[in-house]
Amino acid sequence: MSETPAIVIPVFNAAEQLRRCLAAVRATVAADVPVIVIDDASTDPAAGEALDELAAGWRVIRRPDNRGFVATANQGMRAAGARDVVLLNSDTIPAGDWLERFRHCADSDPAIASITPFTNNGEIASLPELCKPAPMPEDPEAWALACRRAGPPQYPDLPTAVGFCMYMRRACIERIGGFDEQAFGRGYGEENDWCMRAAEAGWRHVLCDDAFVAHQGAASFGPLGLGPGEDAMHALLERHPAYLEIVQNFIRRDPIAPIRGRVLEHLP
């Protein structure tokens, strides 16, 4: 199996969600997995307290000034060295052996640039319905188990990764670069732009359909990957005019509907 990826968790406030995320990562990954937590100048002292308490033994980078998610994510990619990276939002709860599932998925095809797991709130990766956010599950482990029991993983192609939990292959980062801070520095659209650039260079984006990561989330992109940042939206569509058509076509076809159905059959 390939080298263990580094988990990168960008942080800004949201201490309660951060605590849940860090505890879940601690409970679900091996002690030797490199975890890099980057605090983007949180203003809530409780976030710093959560890091002091729950991130012991991990690499914690505390930025003196707030530069936003995109710059923080890129710093995490650099800090990970030569490893693949899993960008993990701090409002997530990873469940089961999610990271090992990611590694098996990544090893299935060297052309895979990004991996997204199933979730309750993740647009085209959402359960139980496509592009419809659901509340945080009371038992994320039950959903992870249902994903595993639904049958051998298919790793279906996606038009784009979903940024709440995104595995990024180092070879692709080295080829096309990280996120574009100049165009998407305030967030919204950076992962979609990266995925389109990767696809244009011949890489794939897939769903790891036997892994589940719960996501609190908020109203951001919606089903077409468009967020409230108009500048980012225009930048994305100016660079990739076919983006909306590609995503709309995926939603119309909904090729992962049979997989979702099998997962739901295995829920208690």
N, C-alpha and C positions, 0 to 999 in steps of 0.2 A: 504494500500500500504506500501511496505517496506520503511525503512529509506532512506532519500535522500542521494545519493552517493556524495562523494567529487570529485570535478574536479581538476585534477593535470595537470598543464601546465609547462613542462620543457622549458627553454628559453636559447638560446645562440645566441646573435646578431639578425640579420634579423629584424630590428626595424620596417620597413614598414609592413611586414607580421604580426608581433606581434601586432601592433596597430589594424589591421583589426580583428585579432582573439579576442583580449580582448574586443573590442567594440561589436563584435557579441555575445560573451558570456554574456556580460552585458545586451544586448538587449533581450536575449532569455531565461535566467534562472531567477528564483525568487531571491529576495534580500537575503533570508535566506539560499541559497545554499552555502555550504562551497567551496571556490575556493582557491587553493594553487598554487602559482606561484613560481617556483624555478629558479633563474638566475644562470646558471652554469658558473659564472665568465666571463660574456660578456665583450668583449674588445671594443665594439662600444658604446660610451656614449649615443647615440640615443636610444639604447635599455633600458638603465636605465631611461632615460627621459620618455619613453613610459610607463614604470612601474609606475613611480611617478605620471604620469598624469591619467592613465587609470585603475590602479589596487588598487585605494584607497578603503579601507574597506575590502580588501581581505588579506589573509596571504601571504606575500612576503618573501621568504627566499633567501638571496644573499650569494652564496658560495664564499669563498675567493680564491679557486683554482678550475681549470677546471678538472672535473673527467669524463666527458662524459655522454651521454644520459642514459645509463643503471643505473649507480650509482645515477643519478639525479632522475630517475623514481622510483627507490627503496626508496630513501629518501622521495619522495612524498607519496608512499604507507604507509610508517611508520608514516608520519605526519598526515595522514588521520585517524589515530586511528582505531576504530572498523568498520568504514564505508566501504562500497563498494567504488571502485575507478573508475573514468573515466580518463584514460590517453589521453590527447588531445595535439596533436602537435600544435606548434605556427604558422604553416602555413596553418591552417584550418579556415573555416568560418562556424560555426554551424548555422543551419537554422530552423525556425519553433519551435515547441515544442519538439525538439529532445530529451531533457533529460527526459521529461515525457514519451515519447515513449520508451526510454530505460528502464525506471522503470517498465512499463507495461510488456515489454518483459521479464525482469528479474523475475518478479512475476509469469510469466506463467509456470515456471518449476524451482524448486530449484536445479536441476542438471545442469543448465546453468552456465558455468564458465566465458565465455566471450561473449561479444556482439559487433558486428561491424555494422555500418550503411551503407547504400548506399552512394556512392560518385562519383565524376567525375574522380578521379585518385586514385584507391585503389585496383588494381589487381583483385582478384576474387569478390570484392564488387563494381566494376566499372559500371557506366552507361555512355553512352548507350550500350557499348559493353564490354563483359567479357575480362579482362586482357589487355584492350587497354586504356591508359590514354587519357583523353579529357581535353581541356583547362578549366580554372576556368569559371564557368557559370556567365553570367552577372547578373543573378537574382537567387541566390541560393534559395530564398523563393519559387519561382515557381517550382523548382525541389522538394523541401520539400512537397509542396502542392500536386504535382503529385503523390508522394509516398503515401501520405495519402489517396488520392482518388482512388488509384489502387485497393482497395478492402480490406477486413479484412486481417490483417497481418498473414503471415504463419510461420514466424520465422524459415526458413529452416536451416538445419545444414550446417556448414562450416568445412573444415578440419583444419583450423587455423584462428585466428583473423588476422586483418590487423592493423598494429600498429599506423596508423595516428590518429585513434580515437577508443579506446578500453576500453570497460567496463569490469572490473574485479571484480568478486565476492569475498568478504572478506573471506568467508568460504573456498574457494579454495586456496586463498593466504596462509591462516593459515595452510592448509593441506600440500601443496607442496612447499611453499615458494614463494619468488618473482622471479625476473629475476636473472640469474646466471652471476654475475659481473666478475667472474674469467674467464669463458669461452667466454663471449660475451661483455666484458667491453667496447670495442670500438664501439659497436653497430653492427647491422645487424644480424638477426637471433634470438635475445633474446626472442621476442614474439612467434616465431615459436617453439622454444624449450619449452617455458612455456606451450604453448597450447598442444604440444605433451605429456608433462608430465601430464598435467591435463586429457587429453583423456585417457591415460593409467591408470589413477586413477578412471575412470568412469564418468568424466564430459563431458559436451557438449559445443560446440562453435556454435553460431548461427548468422544469419544475421537479424538485425532489419529492415525489409523491408518496414516499414512505416516511416523511419527516413532518413534524408539526411544531410551530413556534407561535404561541399566543401573542396577540398584539393589541394593546389598548387603543392606540391610534387616535386620529382626529380627522376632521374633514380636510383633505388635502388635495390630491389629484383627482379623485373620482375615477370612474371607469376608463376614461381616456387619457389618464396621466397628466391632466392639466390642473395646475394649482392656482391659488389666488394671486400669485405673482405674475402680473401681466407681462413684465419685461422678460421673465424666464420663459413664459409661454411663447412669446414672439420669437425669442432666440432659438427655442427648440424647433419650432415650425419653419423658421427661416433656414435653419441648417438641414432639417430633415422634412421636406414637404410631404413625403409619403407616410409620415409617422401615424397620423390619425387614421388614414385608410388601412394601414397594416393592423393597428390595434382594433379598429372597428370590425374588420374582417375576422379577426380571431374571436371576438366576442360573438359575432353572428354564428360562426361555425361551432364554437364552444367544444373543441375537441377533447377537453378533459371532463366533460359531463359524465361519461361512463365511470371514470375513476372516482369522481366525487360520490356517485351513487354507491359504489362498492364500499367506500369508506363509511358512509352513513349506515349501511347495513351492519357494520361491525361496532357501532356505538351501543353502549349498554342501554 
